[in-house]
């Protein structure tokens, strides 16, 4: 959010940016319509709200092809005595672009970490070797038996 250049002055303009993430592509238009409807009603007289959309990554929806890849990854990881989580994190990634092109994809196979995109971001070094093993083994299996394209 941004408004004005000095304190204690009513700004001429203000802006806010929001990042909306959805699992289903149809929801993009639903959210856009809701924002446009909301923008028509302002609280402060003689003000207006303008909505501008920028292209971004498409959603990575839940789908059978991704579930099958996740099952393979989970089985490999289980062989190490480890479990891998499932579920979307709402992030934007190249895996969504792969899905959009009809190629099954997984996201989040990298090392475990936290506090992403902050000065306190970290990687759990104990997760690096198991995750490299997972990725390598999954790549080897997919090389022998590639998944079918998404229809």
Secondary structure, 3 states (H helix, E strand, C coil): CEECCCCCCCCCCEECCCCCCCCCCHHHHHHHHHHHHHHCCCCCCCCCCCCCCCCCCCCCCCCHHHHHHHHHHHHHHHCCCCCCCCCCCCCCCHHHHHHHCCCCCCCCCCCCEECCCCCCCEECCHHHHHHHHHHHHHHHHHHHCCCCCCC
